[in-house]
Amino acid sequence: MAKSLYKITFLNHGKIYELYGRHVAASSLWGFTEVGELVFDVHDGIVVDPTEERLRDEFAGTKVLHLPMQSIVRIEEVERKGQSVIRDAESGERVVTPFPLPAKPR
């Protein structure tokens, strides 16, 4: 039997994060929800999605997230993983890290 997969949408520093994890439960810390076993796409070589890479780097080494209940927007049990994203909380548009451009010569 395959383990359940959850899409967790939560607010963090004015941005809406959408992550995937295999474990969601009430935390032992009062007022928090525990999210564990985070799932990220693993790509060898070329980075296909910079947001996914950014989230993987941000949460590298994280065993369990303890999210305040007030920050959670939604938790959904899903059949398969979609794209992990970061959105602007006000506009709902994806936050994309621009590709660094060389500085103009003076």
N, C-alpha and C positions, 0 to 999 in steps of 0.2 A: 504494500500500500504506500503510495506516494505521500510525503509529508505536505501538509497544507502550506500554501503560499499566500502572503498578505501584502497588500499595497497600503502603505502608511503615508498619509498626507498630513503634514504638520507645519506650523509657523515657526520660523527661526530667524531672528535678526531682520525682520521686515521682508523676508522671502518665504515662499511656500515651497517646501521640499516634498518630493514624492519618492519614497524609497520602497524597496521590497525586502521582506524578511520572512523567515519560516517560524518564528516564535513570537507570539504576542500574549501578554498576561498582565494581571494586576501586579504592580511592583511591590516589593517589601517596604519601599519608601512610600509613606502616606502621600496620596495625591498625584502619584506618578504611574505611568504605564510603561511596562518593560517590553522592549523590542529587541530580539536577538536573531542571530544567524542571518545577518544581512546578505542579500544576494545582489551581485553585480555581474555584468557581462564581462567575460575575460577574452580579450583580443590579443593575439600575439602579433607583434610588428606594428603596423600602422594604427594610429588612434582613430577610430571611426567616430566616436562621439566624445567631444571634449568635456561635456557636462558629466557624463558617466565617469570619465577619468578623474575629474575634479572631486566628485563625490567619493569615489573609491579612495583617493588620496586623503580626503578630509576624515573619513571614517576608518582608515587603515588601522588595524590593531584593535578595533572596538569589539568587545565581546558582547556587551549589552548596552543599549541606549535606555536611559530612564527619562522619558519625556513627560513634562508636566501635562496633566489632563487638559488644562486650559489651552495648550498650544496645539492639541490634536484636532484637525479638521474632520478627518474621516479615516476609518480602517475598513478595508474591503478584503474579503477572501476571494482570490482570483484563481483561474485555472492555469494561466501562464504569465510569465514576466513580460511587462512592457518596458518602455524606456523610463529610466530614472531621470527626473528633471528638477530644475530649480526655476521657480517663477517669481516675478515681482508680485508682492501681495496686493498692490493697488490695481495695477493694470491687468494682471493675469498673464502677461507676456513672458516668454522664456527669457531667462537671464543668460546671455551668451557672452562668454569671455572672448573679446575680440582678438584676432590674430595679431601678434605684435608686429608693427611696421617699423622699418628703419627710420631713425631720426633724420630730419632734413639737414643737409650740410649747411654750415654757416658761411 
